[in-house]
Amino acid sequence: MQEKMERLKNLQGLDQELNAIRQKRQKLEEEQQVLNDEMARIQGMVDKLDGDIDVLKDERGKLNQALAQEQDNVKKAEGRLPGIKTQKEYVAVLKEIDTAKKMNKELLDSIQRKDAEIDVLVKDREEKDGELTALKEKAGSRGAEIDADMAEFNGAIEAKESERELLLGDLSTTVRKRYHMLLERRGGVAIVEARNETCLGCNMHLPPQLFNSLFSASEIQSCPHCNRLLYVVIQK
């Protein structure tokens, strides 16, 4: 009986170690995910800025085309002036030139505004691109450390799981199920010491007869209050 309880104690110790290692591994995975998410977020901002800049450049290109067309219209209209013979036609052409020149000014103003918008977005993009580069360097450096730690944790988990399987192999199916159920329901503590007629798992008093039976019982005993499996330390 003492040998079986010792095996269960060792099993619980292994499970607690495995849980601690898995928690450390999970923290590393979460840290890596945070870095990846932040890189993806900034990359998304860079991509959006690229798209916005492309849109503005396309709009500026169309404005430049319109400006070139209006400037050409002015030249053509001015070229017609020497050949005009009537005052009425002369006034009409002058009005046409004046309208085209106003349009040119409006187009130039629009182009300048587009250039200013583009400059702002380009600066934003350069700033975000710098952040992204720095973050990638950090992720690369920290990622190498995380990969090394993860490899160490995975190796430790594999070794301890193999040891765990050996311990489980010596236990009956009934005891295994009981152990795993308690492990899940009692926060990873299925086996506790009983001392001075008290369960150290829930700190409740044990019936004297039950406590005394732990020293010689041939079957596994459990706390009547928390159902954890009990063992006593026998002084030699």
C-alpha angles and dihedrals in degrees: 000000000000089000091054092049090048089053091050091049090052090047092052090048090053092048091051091050091048091050091051092049092047090051090052090048091049091052089053091049090050091048090051090048091051090053092047092047092050091049090048090049094052092041088054090053091049091049091049091049089050089052093047091048091050090051092050092047090051090050090047090050091054090048090051090051091050090047092051090050093050092047089052089050090054092051092048092048092047089049090057094055099083092054097050114113104182130065092224094055090044092055091047092053092047089052090049090052092047092051092048092049091051088050089050090054092048090049092048090050090050091049091050090051090050090050090051091049091048091050091053093049092045090054090048090050093050090050093049091043088055090050090049093050092050091047092049090052090049092046091049093050095041091040091060090052091047092049091052092049091045091052090051092048093047090051091050092048092050092050094047093046089054089051089047092054090054091054092046091050090067094053128083121248091248093054091046093053092046092049095048092046092053092043090057097042099041102050097263095311112108100149125050139170122256112215132173090357091304132115106231090204097065099006091234123144116257124218107261092235092054093047093049091048090060090073094059108013117132092203131059112266127205136202111264090217106046099012093229116149112258134218134171130216107238112209113226 
